[in-house]
Amino acid sequence: MSSSLRELLSNPLLAEQLLSEAQTRGFVTAMAAAPHLLDPAEWLAFLWGGEETAPFASQEELEAYANAIVNMWNESREALLGGTWQWPEGCALDDKELVTEDTRDFAEGLLQGWQLARDDWETVMPEDSENSALLGGVLLCFSLLYDPENAIDALAQEGADGLAQFEEIFASVPMMLCGLTMRGYELVNADAE
């Protein structure tokens, strides 16, 4: 994350109005993974709650924020399509809480972003298609990471070693998210031909 974006997100006047750093990364990653390119002008305001008026003190601050978000989107899109995307710094498993707060926040941001691209995903990967299973698997992983305590309980009720399964889920997310992004990209481009 750029230092200018980190500064803006840590500004006490903006911190209450903008998604946190990890939530922002999750949201932007969801936008970068979307099968159709979504213009940032369509979704940028969701990073401050969807309000018409941006919470920035000046036009320059808004432009700096928007440019940093677009740069983050570009980096994420390239990594997802290149199969090199990895969990951002701070996202990890945690001995006490199962996952770090950043992991939960990233998952929350990604799930919020997915809601904006949901129609595109469901069009490209209809419910009864084999691709739908890939989409469902990725969403399930992020839902479990957002609420790990209930995930561990559910896995244990199914007779699985909840913690071991949870570690596997966390470790598999980068590959699954890259695979989903690449598959969505392939499907959209196949339809365009």
C-alpha positions as CSV (number, residue, x, y, z in Angstrom):
1,M,0.0,0.0,0.0
2,S,1.3,3.4,-0.9
3,S,2.4,5.7,1.9
4,S,0.0,8.4,0.8
5,L,-2.9,6.0,1.0
6,R,-1.7,4.7,4.4
7,E,-1.5,8.3,5.6
8,L,-5.1,9.1,4.4
9,L,-6.5,5.9,6.0
10,S,-4.8,6.7,9.3
11,N,-6.0,10.3,9.4
12,P,-8.4,10.5,12.4
13,L,-10.8,12.7,10.5
14,L,-11.1,10.1,7.7
15,A,-10.6,6.9,9.6
16,E,-14.3,6.8,10.8
17,Q,-15.6,7.4,7.3
18,L,-13.4,5.2,5.2
19,L,-13.0,1.4,5.2
20,S,-9.9,0.3,7.2
21,E,-6.7,-0.6,5.3
22,A,-7.4,-4.3,5.3
23,Q,-11.1,-3.8,4.4
24,T,-10.0,-1.5,1.5
25,R,-7.6,-4.2,0.3
26,G,-10.3,-6.8,0.4
27,F,-12.8,-4.6,-1.4
28,V,-10.3,-3.6,-4.1
29,T,-9.3,-7.2,-4.5
30,A,-12.9,-8.2,-5.1
31,M,-13.2,-5.4,-7.8
32,A,-9.9,-6.6,-9.4
33,A,-11.1,-10.2,-9.4
34,A,-14.5,-9.4,-11.1
35,P,-15.0,-11.0,-14.5
36,H,-15.9,-7.7,-16.2
37,L,-13.8,-4.6,-15.7
38,L,-15.7,-2.3,-13.4
39,D,-14.9,1.4,-13.7
40,P,-13.6,2.7,-10.3
41,A,-16.1,5.6,-10.7
42,E,-18.8,3.1,-10.2
43,W,-17.5,1.7,-6.9
44,L,-15.1,4.2,-5.3
45,A,-17.8,5.8,-3.2
46,F,-18.5,2.5,-1.5
47,L,-15.1,2.8,0.2
48,W,-16.6,5.7,2.2
49,G,-20.1,4.2,2.7
50,G,-21.6,5.1,-0.7
51,E,-22.2,8.7,0.2
52,E,-22.4,11.2,-2.7
53,T,-20.0,13.6,-1.1
54,A,-16.5,12.3,-0.5
55,P,-15.2,12.9,3.1
56,F,-11.9,14.5,1.9
57,A,-10.9,18.0,2.9
58,S,-9.8,18.9,-0.6
59,Q,-10.0,17.8,-4.2
60,E,-6.2,17.0,-4.1
61,E,-6.8,14.6,-1.2
62,L,-9.6,12.9,-3.1
63,E,-7.4,12.6,-6.2
64,A,-4.5,11.2,-4.2
65,Y,-6.9,8.6,-2.7
66,A,-8.5,7.7,-6.0
67,N,-5.1,7.3,-7.7
68,A,-3.8,5.1,-4.9
69,I,-6.9,2.9,-5.1
70,V,-6.6,2.6,-8.8
71,N,-2.9,1.6,-8.4
72,M,-3.9,-1.0,-5.9
73,W,-6.5,-2.3,-8.2
74,N,-4.0,-2.5,-11.1
75,E,-1.5,-4.4,-8.9
76,S,-4.2,-6.8,-7.6
77,R,-5.6,-7.5,-11.1
78,E,-2.1,-8.2,-12.5
79,A,-1.3,-10.5,-9.6
80,L,-4.6,-12.4,-9.8
81,L,-4.4,-12.9,-13.5
82,G,-0.8,-13.9,-13.3
83,G,-1.4,-16.4,-10.5
84,T,0.9,-14.6,-8.1
85,W,-1.6,-13.0,-5.7
86,Q,-0.8,-13.6,-2.0
87,W,-2.4,-12.6,1.3
88,P,-1.5,-9.0,2.1
89,E,0.9,-8.2,4.9
90,G,-0.9,-8.6,8.3
91,C,-3.3,-11.3,7.0
92,A,-2.3,-14.5,8.8
93,L,-3.5,-17.2,11.1
94,D,-3.4,-16.5,14.8
95,D,-3.0,-18.9,17.7
96,K,-5.5,-17.1,20.0
97,E,-8.1,-15.7,17.6
98,L,-7.6,-18.2,14.7
99,V,-7.0,-15.4,12.2
100,T,-5.7,-11.8,12.6
101,E,-8.0,-8.9,12.7
102,D,-6.6,-7.9,9.3
103,T,-7.6,-11.3,7.9
104,R,-11.2,-10.8,9.1
105,D,-11.3,-7.2,7.8
106,F,-9.9,-8.3,4.4
107,A,-12.5,-11.0,4.2
108,E,-15.2,-8.6,5.1
109,G,-14.1,-6.1,2.5
110,L,-13.9,-8.8,-0.2
111,L,-17.4,-10.0,0.6
112,Q,-18.7,-6.4,0.5
113,G,-17.0,-5.9,-2.9
114,W,-18.3,-9.2,-4.2
115,Q,-21.9,-7.9,-3.7
116,L,-21.2,-5.2,-6.3
117,A,-19.9,-7.7,-8.8
118,R,-22.4,-10.5,-7.9
119,D,-24.6,-10.1,-11.0
120,D,-21.6,-10.3,-13.3
121,W,-20.4,-13.5,-11.5
122,E,-23.8,-15.1,-11.6
123,T,-24.1,-14.3,-15.3
124,V,-20.7,-15.7,-16.2
125,M,-20.9,-18.6,-13.7
126,P,-24.6,-19.6,-13.5
127,E,-25.8,-21.6,-10.5
128,D,-26.0,-25.0,-12.1
129,S,-22.6,-24.8,-13.9
130,E,-19.4,-26.5,-12.7
131,N,-17.8,-23.0,-12.6
132,S,-20.4,-22.1,-10.0
133,A,-18.8,-24.6,-7.6
134,L,-15.5,-22.7,-7.9
135,L,-17.2,-19.4,-7.2
136,G,-19.1,-20.9,-4.2
137,G,-15.9,-22.4,-2.8
138,V,-14.1,-19.1,-2.9
139,L,-17.0,-17.3,-1.2
140,L,-17.3,-20.0,1.4
141,C,-13.6,-19.7,2.2
142,F,-13.9,-16.0,2.8
143,S,-17.1,-16.4,4.8
144,L,-15.3,-18.9,7.0
145,L,-12.4,-16.6,7.4
146,Y,-14.7,-13.7,8.3
147,D,-16.3,-15.8,11.1
148,P,-13.6,-18.3,12.1
149,E,-15.1,-19.4,15.5
150,N,-18.3,-20.6,13.8
151,A,-16.3,-22.1,11.0
152,I,-14.3,-24.3,13.5
153,D,-17.4,-25.4,15.2
154,A,-19.1,-26.3,11.9
155,L,-16.1,-28.2,10.7
156,A,-15.9,-30.1,14.0
157,Q,-19.5,-31.0,13.8
158,E,-18.8,-32.6,10.4
159,G,-16.1,-34.7,12.1
160,A,-13.2,-32.8,10.6
161,D,-10.2,-31.6,12.6
162,G,-11.4,-28.0,12.5
163,L,-8.1,-26.3,13.1
164,A,-6.2,-28.4,10.5
165,Q,-9.0,-27.8,7.9
166,F,-9.0,-24.1,8.7
167,E,-5.3,-23.9,8.1
168,E,-5.8,-25.6,4.7
169,I,-8.5,-23.2,3.8
170,F,-6.4,-20.2,4.6
171,A,-3.4,-21.6,2.7
172,S,-5.5,-22.4,-0.4
173,V,-7.2,-19.0,-0.7
174,P,-4.5,-17.4,-2.9
175,M,-4.6,-20.2,-5.5
176,M,-8.4,-20.4,-5.4
177,L,-8.8,-16.6,-5.8
178,C,-6.3,-16.5,-8.7
179,G,-8.0,-19.5,-10.3
180,L,-11.4,-17.9,-10.0
181,T,-10.2,-14.6,-11.5
182,M,-8.5,-16.4,-14.4
183,R,-11.6,-18.5,-15.1
184,G,-13.9,-15.5,-15.0
185,Y,-11.5,-13.7,-17.4
186,E,-11.5,-16.7,-19.8
187,L,-15.3,-16.9,-19.8
188,V,-15.8,-13.2,-20.5
189,N,-13.2,-13.2,-23.3
190,A,-14.7,-16.4,-24.8
191,D,-18.1,-14.8,-24.9
192,A,-16.7,-11.7,-26.5
193,E,-15.2,-13.7,-29.5
